[in-house]
Amino acid sequence: MIKGLNAVIDMIESHLKKTLTLEMLVEVSGMPEIQLKKVFFFLSQMSLSEYIKCRRLTSATQDLLNGVSITEVAYTYCYESLDGFTRAYKAWSGILPSEVRRHHIITTTPKLSFKIQVEGGTTMQVKLVQLPAFKFAGVSKRVSLQFEGVNTEIVALAQSITQKQRTEMHQVKTMDPKQILNISWDSDTNFTQESGSLIHMIGVMTSYDTHCETLEEKDVSSHTWAVFTCDGPFPEKMQNLHADIYAKWLPSSNYELVDAPTFSYTIDSNLDPSYKFSEIYIPVKELQL
């Protein structure tokens, strides 16, 4: 996987002045699109598209310093208009392109290089479970994507659940884990930046042939799920685990992501009244080597 990520970086560098598609990067990475986007983001803390933009603007800075006209630079680096380039450059560097040569101000985003770094001490508990086709049943809403802190839109969704819906959830939760779940899918940024939105459902797992009266239903095919557990301060401990799954476990595992919902549940911990026990379910399949 590290080799694939570095191949992506090399392709980006060779296409700073050329058309570059996501399909090209997926092919050279050897990873599914959703996995490439997630792993890249959690390792670099920026999305693929943001990194490409920053590297192009870094290269454009050198051209501006060398006296190339702003118009020529804009079109060289695949911008459709001078105005679009100027706005992107100002948002990235804080200055206008016209100020670069005049004041000799250099802004850069260095080229990334992914390496295996051995660090001590982190233990991740994971088990693999095979689940048959099933349904999620619950209430859902498209909410803003947020990686840290309490998402107030999800809190509002939870508060909107009626007593009748709560009763039906408990009646139809026929599959393990028999808990109230937080389920997420259909991120418009593929979970690769802290912006945009996703569909979030609060619900339960039920058999594929169940039909609900007051709850929405989401069909899920049979998959293998990697299940991770944590116990500690909430939501920080769980959010950190979620990041570690993509940044640490997945690159070193023999598995890749499947395009299906992720889900989790949280209950009171036995360790401390302020702690929560959580399980995170990630859909995966074994790599075909």
N, C-alpha and C positions, 0 to 999 in steps of 0.2 A: 504493500500500500504506500509506503514512504517513497519507493521508486516511482510509483504512478503519480504521486503528488509533485515530485520534482520534475517529471516529464511534463506535467501541466504547466509548471512555472517556466520551463524552457520553451514550450510552445507559445506561451503568452509573450515572452521576450522576443521571439522571432516574428511575432505578428503585431507588434506595437503600431506599425504603419500599414497593416493589412487587415482585411476583414477576418474576424475571428468569431466562430459560433460555439455555442455550448456543446453542440453535438461533436465538434472536433475535440474539445477538451475531455468530454466523457470517453470518447474512443481511445485517446492516448492514455487516459488515467487507468483504464481497465476496471473501472468501478461503475455501478449504476449511478444515474444522475443524482438521485436523492442522497445517496451516500457521499458522493463527491462534494456536494454542496454543504452538507452538514459537517463532515469531517474538516473540510477546508475552513469553515467558519469557526468551529470550536478550537482549532489549532492556531489560527491566525488572528482571530477576533475581527475579521472583516469578511464580507461576502466576496465571491469570485468577481462579480461585476464591479464592485467598489475597488478591488485590488487592480483589476485591469485598467480602470479609469485613472487611478493614482499613478500607475506605472507609465501610462501614456502621457500624462501631464508632466511627470518627472522628465521623460525624454523630450517632451515639447519645450521644457524650460531651457535645456541645453541648446536647442535650435534657436530659440528666441535670443539667447545670449550671443549666438553666433551671427546674429543679424538677419535671420530669415524673417520675412514679413509675417504678421499675425494671421493674415488671411491664408497664406500658404501653409502655415503650421496647422491652422484649424482643419483644413481639408486633408492634410497629410495624415493627421491622427484620427481620421474617420468621423469628424463632426460634420453635420449636415449644414451648419450655418456658422458664421462668425459670431453671432450673438450667443448661440448655444455654447460655443467654445469659451467665450469670454465669461459667461455666467458660471460655467463649470470650473474654470481656472480660479476665479475669484472665490468661489465657495471652498475650493481645495486649499488655496494658498493664502487667502486673505488679501491679495493684491490683484490689480489688473494686469493682464499680459503686457500692456504698454509700459508698465513700471519696471519690468524685469531687467531689460537692458539699460534703461535710464539710471536705475539705482543699483544695478548688479545684485539683486536679491535672489537667492537660490533656495527654492523649496524642493525637498525630495521625499519620496517614499522608496526606501531601499528594496531591492529584489529579495524575495523570500527564498529560503533554503530549508527544507525539512530534513531533520536528522533524528535518529533514535538516541534519546538521552535516558540513561539509567538513573532513576531516582529511588530513594528508599522509602519503604514504610507504608505505602498505600495498599490496603487490602480491599478487593471488591468481591463481594459474594454474588455469584450468578448461577442460576440453574436454567436449563432449557426444558420447555414443556411444549408438547404438541397438542394443539386444541382443534377440535373439529369445527366445521362451519357453525356459526352462531349469530346471534343478534345482540346489539346494544339497544336498550330501551330506556328512554329518558327524555330530558328537555335540553334543547340546544340553542345556540345563538352564535353568530359570528362576532368575535371579540378581538380587541387589539392584542397583538403578540407582545409578551413581556417575560423576560428571563429572570428578573430579580424582583423581590418584594411581593406584596399581595396585589393581585390583579382585581381591582374594584369592580370591573365588569363581570368577572366570574362570581364575585360575592353577590352582586345584584341578581345574577342568573339563579343562584342558589336560593336567594330570598323570594324569587318569583314562583317557586314550586308550590303548588297547591297541596292541601292535605290529601285530596283525592289522588293526585299524582304520586305523592309519597307512599300512600297505601298500595297503589298498584305496583310501584317499584318493588316493594317488599314481597308482594304476591308472586311476581314473575322472576325474581332473581334465583334462578334454578341452577346456575353454573358457577363453579368456583373461579375466582374468589367471590364468595357471596357477600360483597361489600358494595357500598355506594362508591362509584368510580368517577374519576375525572378523565374524559376521553377527548383526544384532539386529532384533527385531520384537516386536510385541505388548506394548508397554509399558503397564502399567495406569494410568499417568499421562500417556500420550502424550508422554513425554520432556520434560514441562514442569515438573518439579521434581525435586530430588535426593532422591527417596524413592520407595518402591514397588519394582517389579521389572519385568523384561522377559525374553524368551527370548533366550538367547545361544547361538549355534552356532559351533563351530570346525569348518571344513570346506572344501570346494572347490566349484567350479562344474563342472557336467557336463551333457551333452545331456539333453533332455527325456525321451527313451526309455530312459535308463539305469536299471537295476534293481540295487540294492546288496544285499549279503548281511549286512554287519555295521554299516552306517551308516544313520542316519535320513535321510529325504529331505524336502525342502521345495520344492514347485512354485512357480515364479515366472512370471508372464505377461510378455509382451514390453513393454518400457518404454524410454524415453530416460533415460539416467543422466548426471548432472553429475559429472565426475570431478575431484577436487582433489588436488594433490600438495603435500608439504612434506618438508623435510629438516632435521633438527636434533635437539636433546635430546629423548629419549623418556621418558615419554609427554607431557610438557608441550607440546611443539610441536604434536603431533597434536591434543591436546585443545583448544588455543587455536584451531587451524584449524577444528575442528568448531564451536566457538562462533561464529567469524567467518562461517561459511557462513550461519547462520541470522540473525545480528544485522546483518551488513553486505552479503553478496552477495545473498541472497534478496530483501530489501526493494528493492534497486535493479535487480534483474534483470527479465526478461520471462517468468519461469517460476514455477510453483507446485508444491508438493509432491504426490506421488502416494503413496497408502497401500500401501506395499510395503516389504520389508526394506531397510535400509541395510547396507553392508558395507565392509570395508577390509582392507588387508594392510600388513605392515611387514617390511622387510628391512634388512640392514646397509647403512649409507651409505658412499659413497666419500669423503666429506668429512672424517670424523673417526671414530675407533673407537668413541666414545661416542654417536655420532649414529645415527639410524635414518631411512630413507626410507619414506614412507607414501603411500598413495593411499586416498582416501575416495570411495565411490560413493553418490550421493544420487539416488533416483528422482524425476523431475520431468516436467512437461508444460508446453508453451508456453501462456501466458495467452491466453484468447480475449477480445480487446478489442472 
